[in-house]
């Protein structure tokens, strides 16, 4: 539309310039708007490993996977891993009971207060079953039940920062432990001030010190700072748990995530449970999830007696 002088109206000019202005602003503003700082995380991982080594522990933390709400989820390696580690479970590992099963459990002490605890545990159980029923593999995933205040990271890092106050346990039993919902102080102590403002869940991968490519166990934590629920978009326990269990089963993040500048709409290519950003309720594995899972687990000894 032209103005009375035959020129382009200011309104039309603005809309033509808007995408360019948005792009300039995006390039000018740092994209890591979260309080999550990779350097803080690396420092924490190295401190944790130093403590474990000094105590003569048989495991080391190799890397950590974080699922966030305001930036792309990330994997951070301990400084000595050099981004080369691809840790996997070893079938019939003699240091893990010598069986083909992968055992899992839920910490019944560090509970979320947002929903009845039995409902929260049931949501985690459904998340585990989502991976346990993929047709290409029969691991199986087997639940253990226990009332110990599990939390190896919780004990070796948070407890040691504030001795006697924060629980956890100097050991592990299951292969994958849902170690509970942690308060703000846990996240700020581990990730640095404000670190708990954006992290929904985190999975720590531990390997044997003398067999650094073999997983010893994995430990999952959830952030009690957020509002949790059952079948609600922000934030659905089953969806977040299923994503973290994917990490527990050695899957990483995948899929490209981008926005359309004109309407700020979010796009996934492809959409998957293991996308590196929480978006909405998703209780099923999609194509890439299945393919990635099967590439790891279809060769697991499924038919042995």
C-alpha positions as CSV (number, residue, x, y, z in Angstrom):
1,X,0.0,0.0,0.0
2,X,1.3,3.4,-0.9
3,X,0.9,6.7,1.0
4,X,-0.4,9.9,-0.6
5,X,3.1,10.8,-1.8
6,X,3.4,7.5,-3.7
7,X,5.9,5.9,-1.3
8,X,5.6,2.8,0.7
9,X,3.8,3.2,4.1
10,X,5.8,3.0,7.3
11,X,3.6,0.0,8.3
12,X,4.6,-1.9,5.2
13,X,8.2,-1.0,5.6
14,X,8.1,-2.3,9.2
15,X,6.7,-5.7,8.2
16,X,9.2,-6.0,5.4
17,X,12.1,-5.3,7.8
18,X,10.8,-7.4,10.7
19,X,12.3,-10.7,9.8
20,X,15.7,-9.0,9.2
21,X,15.5,-7.2,12.5
22,X,14.7,-10.4,14.3
23,X,17.7,-12.2,12.7
24,X,20.0,-9.3,13.7
25,X,18.8,-9.4,17.2
26,X,19.2,-13.2,17.4
27,X,22.8,-12.9,16.1
28,X,23.6,-10.1,18.5
29,X,22.2,-11.8,21.6
30,X,24.0,-14.9,23.0
31,X,22.0,-18.0,22.4
32,X,22.8,-19.7,25.7
33,X,20.2,-17.8,27.7
34,X,20.1,-20.5,30.4
35,X,22.0,-20.4,33.6
36,X,23.5,-23.8,32.6
37,X,27.2,-23.2,32.1
38,X,29.2,-26.1,30.5
39,X,32.4,-24.9,32.2
40,X,30.6,-25.2,35.6
41,X,29.5,-28.7,34.7
42,X,32.9,-29.8,33.6
43,X,34.4,-28.5,36.8
44,X,31.8,-30.4,38.8
45,X,32.4,-33.6,36.9
46,X,36.2,-33.3,37.4
47,X,35.8,-32.6,41.1
48,X,33.5,-35.6,41.5
49,X,36.0,-37.8,39.7
50,X,38.9,-36.5,41.8
51,X,36.9,-37.4,44.9
52,X,36.1,-40.9,43.6
53,X,39.7,-41.5,42.6
54,X,41.0,-40.4,46.0
55,X,38.6,-42.7,47.8
56,X,39.6,-45.6,45.6
57,X,36.2,-46.0,44.0
58,X,35.9,-48.4,41.0
59,X,33.9,-46.0,38.9
60,X,34.2,-42.6,37.2
61,X,31.6,-40.3,35.8
62,X,32.1,-40.1,32.0
63,X,29.4,-37.7,30.9
64,X,26.1,-36.2,31.8
65,X,23.0,-35.6,29.6
66,X,20.8,-32.6,30.5
67,X,17.2,-31.9,29.3
68,X,16.3,-28.3,29.6
69,X,13.3,-26.0,29.0
70,X,14.9,-22.9,27.5
71,X,17.7,-24.1,25.3
72,X,18.9,-27.2,23.4
73,X,19.6,-30.1,25.8
74,X,23.3,-30.9,26.0
75,X,25.8,-33.7,26.8
76,X,28.8,-32.6,28.7
77,X,31.9,-34.8,29.1
78,X,34.3,-34.9,31.9
79,X,37.4,-33.1,30.7
80,X,39.5,-36.2,30.5
81,X,36.9,-38.0,28.2
82,X,37.8,-35.8,25.2
83,X,34.3,-36.3,23.6
84,X,35.4,-39.7,22.3
85,X,33.6,-42.0,24.7
86,X,30.7,-44.1,23.5
87,X,29.9,-46.0,26.7
88,X,27.6,-49.1,26.3
89,X,26.2,-51.8,28.5
90,X,28.1,-55.1,28.4
91,X,25.9,-58.2,28.4
92,X,26.7,-60.7,31.1
93,X,29.0,-58.2,32.7
94,X,30.5,-60.1,35.7
95,X,30.6,-56.8,37.6
96,X,26.9,-56.3,37.1
97,X,25.6,-59.7,38.3
98,X,26.7,-61.5,35.2
99,X,23.2,-61.5,33.6
100,X,21.6,-60.1,30.5
101,X,18.9,-58.1,32.4
102,X,19.1,-54.4,33.0
103,X,17.8,-53.7,36.5
104,X,16.2,-50.4,37.4
105,X,14.7,-48.9,40.5
106,X,13.1,-45.7,41.9
107,X,14.3,-43.8,45.0
108,X,11.2,-43.8,47.2
109,X,12.7,-41.1,49.6
110,X,13.2,-38.1,47.3
111,X,9.7,-37.8,46.1
112,X,8.0,-35.1,44.1
113,X,5.3,-33.2,46.0
114,X,3.3,-32.2,43.0
115,X,1.4,-35.5,42.4
116,X,0.6,-38.5,44.6
117,X,3.8,-40.6,44.8
118,X,2.1,-43.8,43.5
119,X,1.0,-41.8,40.4
120,X,4.6,-40.5,39.9
121,X,6.1,-44.0,40.2
122,X,3.5,-45.4,37.8
123,X,4.4,-42.8,35.2
124,X,8.1,-43.8,35.5
125,X,7.0,-47.4,35.2
126,X,5.2,-46.6,32.0
127,X,8.2,-44.8,30.7
128,X,10.4,-47.8,31.3
129,X,7.9,-50.1,29.7
130,X,7.9,-47.9,26.5
131,X,11.5,-48.9,26.0
132,X,11.0,-52.5,27.3
133,X,8.4,-53.3,24.6
134,X,10.3,-52.3,21.4
135,X,9.8,-55.4,19.1
136,X,13.5,-55.5,17.9
137,X,14.9,-56.4,21.3
138,X,14.1,-58.1,24.6
139,X,16.7,-56.9,27.1
140,X,14.7,-57.2,29.5
141,X,14.3,-54.3,31.9
142,X,13.5,-55.6,35.3
143,X,12.4,-53.5,38.3
144,X,13.8,-53.7,41.8
145,X,12.0,-52.1,44.8
146,X,13.8,-50.6,47.7
147,X,13.4,-47.9,50.3
148,X,17.1,-46.7,50.5
149,X,17.8,-43.1,49.8
150,X,19.8,-43.8,46.6
151,X,21.9,-41.2,45.0
152,X,25.6,-41.7,44.3
153,X,26.1,-38.2,42.8
154,X,23.9,-36.8,45.6
155,X,26.2,-38.4,48.1
156,X,29.6,-37.7,46.6
157,X,29.0,-34.2,45.5
158,X,26.0,-32.5,47.2
159,X,26.5,-34.3,50.5
160,X,30.2,-33.5,50.5
161,X,29.6,-29.9,49.9
162,X,27.2,-29.7,52.9
163,X,28.1,-32.8,55.0
164,X,25.3,-34.6,56.8
165,X,22.5,-32.6,55.3
166,X,21.6,-33.9,51.9
167,X,21.4,-37.7,51.9
168,X,22.2,-39.9,49.0
169,X,24.1,-43.2,49.3
170,X,27.7,-44.3,48.9
171,X,27.0,-47.1,46.4
172,X,24.4,-48.3,43.9
173,X,22.4,-51.4,43.3
174,X,20.4,-51.1,40.1
175,X,21.8,-50.4,36.7
176,X,19.5,-47.5,36.1
177,X,18.3,-45.6,39.2
178,X,15.7,-42.9,39.2
179,X,17.4,-41.1,42.1
180,X,14.5,-38.7,42.9
181,X,13.4,-35.1,42.7
182,X,16.0,-32.7,44.0
183,X,15.4,-29.1,45.3
184,X,16.8,-25.9,44.0
185,X,19.9,-26.1,46.2
186,X,21.0,-29.4,44.6
187,X,21.0,-27.9,41.2
188,X,22.7,-24.6,42.2
189,X,25.4,-26.5,44.1
190,X,26.1,-28.8,41.1
191,X,25.7,-26.5,38.2
192,X,26.3,-23.1,39.8
193,X,23.9,-20.3,40.9
194,X,20.7,-20.4,38.9
195,X,21.6,-23.7,37.4
196,X,18.2,-25.2,38.6
197,X,16.2,-22.6,36.7
198,X,16.1,-24.5,33.4
199,X,17.1,-28.2,33.9
200,X,14.2,-30.6,33.9
201,X,16.2,-33.8,34.2
202,X,19.7,-35.2,34.1
203,X,21.3,-38.5,33.5
204,X,24.8,-39.3,34.7
205,X,26.8,-42.1,33.0
206,X,29.3,-43.9,35.1
207,X,31.9,-46.3,33.7
208,X,34.4,-48.7,35.3
209,X,37.7,-47.0,35.8
210,X,39.6,-50.0,34.3
211,X,37.0,-50.5,31.5
212,X,36.1,-46.9,30.5
213,X,33.9,-47.9,27.5
214,X,31.6,-50.2,29.6
215,X,28.8,-48.6,31.6
216,X,28.8,-49.4,35.3
217,X,25.5,-47.7,36.1
218,X,23.4,-44.6,35.3
219,X,21.6,-42.3,37.6
220,X,18.7,-40.0,36.8
221,X,17.6,-36.9,38.7
222,X,14.5,-34.7,38.3
223,X,14.1,-31.0,39.2
224,X,11.5,-30.4,41.9
225,X,11.6,-26.6,41.2
226,X,9.2,-27.2,38.2
227,X,5.5,-28.1,38.4
228,X,5.1,-31.8,37.6
229,X,2.0,-33.6,36.6
230,X,0.4,-36.5,34.8
231,X,-0.6,-35.9,31.2
232,X,0.0,-32.2,31.4
233,X,2.2,-30.3,29.0
234,X,4.3,-28.5,31.6
235,X,5.7,-30.8,32.8
236,X,4.7,-34.4,32.2
237,X,6.5,-36.9,34.3
238,X,6.2,-39.8,31.9
239,X,7.5,-37.8,28.9
240,X,10.6,-36.5,30.7
241,X,11.2,-39.9,32.4
242,X,11.0,-41.7,29.0
243,X,13.5,-39.2,27.5
244,X,16.0,-39.7,30.4
245,X,15.6,-43.5,30.2
246,X,16.6,-43.2,26.6
247,X,19.9,-41.8,27.9
248,X,20.0,-44.6,30.4
249,X,19.9,-47.0,27.5
250,X,22.8,-45.2,25.7
251,X,20.8,-43.1,23.3
252,X,21.9,-39.5,22.7
253,X,19.9,-36.5,21.4
254,X,19.0,-36.3,17.7
255,X,16.9,-34.3,15.3
256,X,17.3,-30.7,14.2
257,X,15.3,-28.1,15.9
258,X,14.6,-24.7,14.4
259,X,12.1,-21.8,14.4
260,X,10.3,-20.0,11.6
261,X,11.3,-16.3,12.1
262,X,8.0,-14.9,10.8
263,X,5.8,-16.7,13.5
264,X,8.4,-18.1,15.9
265,X,7.0,-21.6,15.3
266,X,9.1,-24.5,16.5
267,X,10.0,-27.3,14.1
268,X,11.6,-30.7,14.6
269,X,13.3,-32.7,11.9
270,X,12.4,-35.3,12.8
271,X,10.1,-35.2,15.8
272,X,11.3,-37.7,18.4
273,X,11.2,-38.5,22.0
274,X,14.9,-38.0,22.1
275,X,14.8,-34.5,20.6
276,X,17.2,-32.3,22.6
277,X,14.4,-30.0,23.9
278,X,11.3,-30.7,25.9
279,X,8.3,-29.6,23.9
280,X,5.0,-31.4,24.7
281,X,3.5,-34.7,26.0
282,X,5.0,-37.6,24.0
283,X,4.5,-41.2,25.3
284,X,5.6,-43.2,22.3
285,X,8.7,-43.8,20.4
286,X,8.8,-42.4,16.9
287,X,10.7,-43.6,13.9
288,X,14.2,-42.3,14.8
289,X,13.8,-43.4,18.4
290,X,13.0,-47.0,17.3
291,X,15.8,-47.0,14.8
292,X,18.4,-45.7,17.2
293,X,17.3,-48.1,20.0
294,X,17.4,-51.1,17.6
295,X,20.9,-50.2,16.3
296,X,22.1,-50.6,19.9
297,X,19.9,-53.3,21.4
298,X,18.9,-55.6,18.5
299,X,22.3,-57.3,18.9
300,X,21.8,-57.8,22.7
301,X,21.6,-61.5,23.6
302,X,17.9,-61.8,23.4
303,X,17.4,-65.5,22.9
304,X,19.7,-67.0,25.5
305,X,18.3,-69.1,28.3
